[in-house]
Amino acid sequence: MLDGLHREVTERFWHGLARPLARSGISPNAVTWIGLFLILTNCAAYTQHRSNLWFGVGLSLSFMFDALDGAVARLTGRTSKYGGYLDAVIDRYQEIAAYLAIAYVNDWWAVSFLAMSGSLMVSYNKARTAMEIAVDNRAWPDLMERFERIFVLCAALILDPAIPIPAFLGGSLLLAGVAAIAVLSHVTAIQRFLRARALILDATKKD
């Protein structure tokens, strides 16, 4: 939602970070693949060290690097439909890997599944709409988009060791964060479904 509503501000921020990469000559797709490698490496490391703090720091840096592929593409004039498609697919795998790592380390399979499935449905509900009618990619400023999900997840991981949570609320800030993502991502999926329904029915009436 925040990224969609403040697109110009966020693009200036990412462009500033991406300029060194753009000057290096690296391709946008290579940045995408490196981002996936970094996140998978962090997830694998988390299953061994099991530190929420370091996993949160590692994920934050990895997701920040991964977000630079689009900025590199725009700065170098190398945007492409395949690049956009690759980025979207890799984004889904990154989130799946993060939730699976959390489920494995903490044995939170049910809530992690709900967070993961909700995240996938948020993406699918917009992508499937685009297969039926033309949609404005910037006109979907919904509650729990990818930026918000990643922010909540990384913040919960980093702050979990420092902020005690009462046992009756789960006893863990990370658990509370994953639960919030689980609930709000499905709310967002429903939000997108209702918008898609209205758009498709409106377009059908015009036809």
N, C-alpha and C positions, 0 to 999 in steps of 0.2 A: 504493500500500500504506500509506504513512505517513498520507496524508490520510484513508483509510478507517478506519484503526485509531484515529486520534486526532481523530475528526470534531468532537467538542465543542470541543476546543482550537482547531482550525483555524477553526471557525465563529465563535468569539469574536474571533479575530484579524481575519478578513475583515469582520465586523460593525463592528469599531472603525474600520477604514479606510473603510467604506462609508457611515458616518453622515452626513458632509458631503454626499455625493451624494444620499442619501435626503432630506435636508432641502431640497435644491435643487429637488426636484420632477421630476427627470429620470426617465424610465421605464426599467425594467430592460432592455427590448428595445433602447432607444437606447444603453445602456451596452454591450450585446453588439455592436451595429453599430459603435460607436466603437472598441471593442477590435479588431475586424477591420480597420478602416481604419488604426489605428496599426501593426498588425503588417505589413500589406501595404506601408505606407509605409516601414517599417524594412527590409523585404526588398528593396524597390526601391532604397532608398538604399545598401544593402550591395553591390548589383551595380555601383555606381559607386565608392564609397570603398574597398570591399574590406578594411575593418579589422575583424578578428574581435572585438577589444575593444569597439569602439563598437556593432557589431551585437549583441553579447551584452548590453551595457548597455541598448540600445534594446529588445531583445526582452524582457528581464527586466521593465522598466517597463511595456511593453505587455501582457505576459501578466498582470502584477499588476493592471492596470486591468481587463482582461477578466474576471478572476476575481471582480470585484465585482458583476456583474450579479445573481447569485443572492442575494448578501447584501442588495442594494438591494431585491430582490423580497420577501425575508422581512421586512425592516425596515418596508417600506411596505404590507405585506399585499397585494401585487400579483403573487403567484405564479400561474402559469397553466401548463397543459399545453403550449400553443403556445410559451411562453417557454422551457420546458425543452427542447422539441424544437429550437427555433431555436438555443439555446446549444450543444447537442450537434452540430448540423450545422456551425455556425460554427467550433467547436473543431477539427473535422476539416480544414476549409479552412485554418485558421491553421497547423496542423502541416505540411500539404502545402506551403504557401507557403514556410515556413522551410526545409524540406529541399530544395525546388527551388532556392531562392536559394543554398544551400550547394553543391549539385551544380553549378550554373552557374558560380559564382565559382571553385570549386576543381577542377572537372572530376572530381568523385567521384560519377559517376552510379550506378554499381552499388551501392555501400554506402549511398548516400542512398535509392535505391529500396528496398533491404531495410529500412532504418529506417522509411521511410514506410509500406511495406506491412505491416510488423509492427505499427506503431502503429494502423493502420486495423483490422487483424484483432483486436487486443486489444479495441477498442471493439465491433466487429461480433459477436464471439463471445458477449458478454453481451447485446447488443441483440437478437440473433436468438433467444437462449434465451427472452427475455421474450415473444417472439411465440408460443412453444410452451406455456410454463407461467408461472404467476405467480412472480416472483423478488423477493427482498429486495435492494433496490438497495445496501444497506450491507453486504451479506455477501459482497463480492467483493474482499477485501484482497490483491490479487495483486502480484507482484514489480515489474513495470515499468508502473505506471499512468501517466496523463497527467502528474500532478504530478512523478513521478520522472523521466519523459522530459524534461520541460521543464527541471527542475533540472540534470540532467546536461548537456543541450545548452547552456544558458546559462553554466554553470560552465566547460565546456570552451572556449566562445568567449572568455569573459573572461580565463581563465587561460592560454590558448594562447600569447600573446606572452611570458609570463613564465616558463613551464615548458618547458624543452627536452626533447624526446623523442628517443631514439636512432633512427637511420635504420632499423635492422632492425625497429623497432616501428611504423614508418610515418612517423616524423619530425615528427609533429604531434599535439598533445593533442586538437585538434578532431577529427581523423580517428579517434583512439582513442575519443573520446566517441561519435561517430556510429556507429562499429563496435560499441561496447558496446550502444547503443540497438538497433541492428539485430539483434544476437544475442539480447539479453535480452527484447526485445519479442516476438520469435517464441516464445521460451520461455514467456513469459506468455500468449501466445495459446493455446499447447498446454495450459498449466495451466488456462486457462478452458474450453477444449474438454473436457478430462477432467472438470472440475466440472460443466459443462453436461450431459455425457453421463450422469453419475451422477444428477443431479437429474431429468432427463427420464425416464430409465428407472425411477427410483423413483416418479415421479408416474404413469407409465404402468401400473406394477404395481398401484398403488392404485385406478386406474380399472377 
